[in-house]
Amino acid sequence: MEVAKISIIIPVLNEATNISLVLASLRDAANIEVIVVDGGSQDETVAIATSLGFKVVLAKPGRAHQMNAGASSATGDILLFLHADTFLPTGFETMVRLALTQPGAIAGAFSLRIDGNMRSLRLVEKMVNWRSRNISLPYGDQGIFLKASVFHDIGGFPDLPIMEDFELMLRLRRNGRIIIVPASVLTSARRWQKLGVVKTTFINQIVIIGYFLRVPPSILVRWYLSFRH
């Protein structure tokens, strides 16, 4: 039986310090393609990805725009969206293919592990993994994956400046099961370290509540940016 090809789509913006290690970790995976989608980096991100032999697509900035652009150029049967500071577990390609064969499965993501030693990060991991498994709402830093046909059928990521992964998951879970793979991705702790775990978690929850209250995304993104400064 033919093995499904996986297209890994990585949106980037000034990720020169992270991208080479993430790309190197994908070299030995079987039957995949990697597409780096740059949103206008001013550093060496594009040069690094190109020098390592990976496909680079240029797109206007914004994670939703970039991921949709990557999906448009992908040739795989399965799309996997990966953040530039996140490492997939060993054997991820087999896990992804098996997850999507489960009854009713429409999409999936991995469990989350954060690359840091603070105790508070362990609590964040527990909260994220509980939410993912019990409410079927994984976020983009967990390596969301789904069949390319399903992605295109639902119109891809919504054209939003924020919460695009959240809205995609809401749409998907109405139509099938979101499978959470027990193995974890390893994501950088940089956004928690920059502002602190409590403030970062507070900001995220305020934005989520605002989204459910139908606050316009243009306002939500202003809130998000103002809280972070």
N, C-alpha and C positions, 0 to 999 in steps of 0.2 A: 504494500500500500504506500502511496506517495506521502511523504512527510510534509506537513504544511509549512510554508516559508513564513518567517516572522520578520516584519519590518520594524526596527527600533527607531523611533523618532525622538530626537533630542533638541528641544528649543534652547537656544543659547543667546546670551548677551554679556559680553565681556567676562568670559569664563576661562581665560587662559590658564589660571592657576589650578583649575580642576579637570578640564576636559581631557587632557592627555591620559591621565590615570583611568578615568572612566572608559574612554575608548579602548585603551589597552586591555581592560578587563573583559571586553567583548570579543576579542580576537579569536578565541578558540571555540566559540559557540557554533553549533552546527546549523546549516541552512537558514542563515539570517542575512539581512542587509541592515546597515546602519545609515541613517540620514540625519545629518546635523543641520539644523535650520537656524540660520543666524538672523537676528533682528537689528543689525547695524552696529556690531561690536567695533570699538575703537582700539582694542588691544590685539593680541596675536591669536585670538581664538580661531579665526578662519584659516590662517596660515598653518596652525598646528594641526587642525583636523585634515586639511588638504595634504600636508606633508606625510601624515600617517596613512594616507590612501583612502580616506573615507569620503563619501559623497556629501557635498555641502550645497544647500539650497538657501538662497537669499529671500527674505520676506520682510514685510513691514513689521515694526516692533509690536509686541503684544503676544502673550503666550498662545491665545486662541488662534490668532492669525497664523502664527508660526507653525503650530501643530497641524492646522488644516492644510497649510502649504506642503508640509512634509508628507501628510497622508495622500495628497494629490499626486505626488511623485513616487509614492511607494508601489512596489510590485509584489509585496507579500500578501498571503492569504489572511494573516493576522497582523494587527497593528499593536505595538506596545509603546506607550508614551513614557519617556524617562527624563527626569530632571538631570541637569548637568553635574550635580553634586551628589548623585545617588548611584550606589553600586547594586547590581542585581546579584542574587545568590547563585552559587555554583549549580549548574544544571537547570537554570531557570527555563531554558527553552522546552525541555521535557515537561516541566511543571505547567507551563502555559498551555501547551497542547493538550495535556491530560485534563486540565481544569475546564477547558471549553468543550470537552466531550461529556461532561457530567449532565444528567437529565435536567433540562430546563435552563441550562447555563446560557447567559447572553453576554457576559463580560466577567472580568476578574481583576484582582490586584493582589499584591503581596502584603504580608504583615509588615509592621514598621519597627525598625531599630534605629536609634539615633547615636551617632558617633561622638559620645561624650560621657564623662564619668559622674556627672552630677546626679544625685538621687532624684531630684525633681524631674529629670529627663526620663527616668524609669516610670514615673507616674504618667507622664505625657504618653509614653508608649502604651501603657496599659489602657488609658482612656481611648486612644486612637484605635487600638486593636479591638477593644470592646465595641466601639461604635461601628467599626467596619463589619464585624461578625454579626452583631445583633440588629443593626439598623441598615446594613448594606449601603454604607456611605463612605467608602474609601476616598481619599484625596489624591491629587496628582503626584505627590511625593512617594506614593506607594507603588508606582509602576502600573498604571491602569492598562489593561489589554482587552481586546475584543476582535472579532472577525472584521475584516475590512468591509465586507458586504453590509454588515450591521451598521458600522460607522457611517457609511455613505447613505444608507437607507434613512437614518435618523437626522441626516443633515450635518454631521460632524459636530465640532465644538460650537456652541452658540457664540455669536459675535458680541462678547462681553469683555469689558476691561478687567474684570475680577470675577471670581466664582464660576468660571467656565467649567472647571472639573466637577464642581458640586452640582451644577445644573445638568451636566451630561449624565451623572450618576442617577439623578432624580428621574430623568427620562428613561434611562436603561432599566432601572429596577421596576418600572411599571410594566415592562415587557418580558421579564425573565429573572433568573437568579444571578446575583453578583457573587462569584466564588472568591473567597479569601484564601489564598495559598498560605499554609502554615509557615513556610520558610520566609525569612525577612529580607527586605532590602536594607541596606545600610546607608542612611542619609546624613549629610553634614549637620552638625549642631549649630552652624554659624548664625542662623536667624534667631535661635533661642539665646545664644551667647551674646548677641549684639544688644538686645533690649532686656534680657532676663526672661526666664521661663514664665513668671506670673504675668508680666506685661504682654508678652507675645500671645499667651493663651487668652488673655482678656481681649486683646485687639481682635483675634480670630473669632471669638464668640460674639462680640458686638457686631461684626460684619455679617455673621451668619444670621443673627436675630434680625438685623436690618433687612437682609435679603428676604427672609420669610415675611417680614412686614411690608414687603414690596417697595422698599426705599430704592430709588433708581440707582443702577450700578455706577453711573457717573458720580453720584454723591458718595456711594460706598467706597469707591476707590480714593476719593478725596479724604474721607475719614481715615482710611487705612494709611495713607501716606502721611497725613498730619499727625496721627498717633505715633508713627514711627520716627518722628523727628523731635 
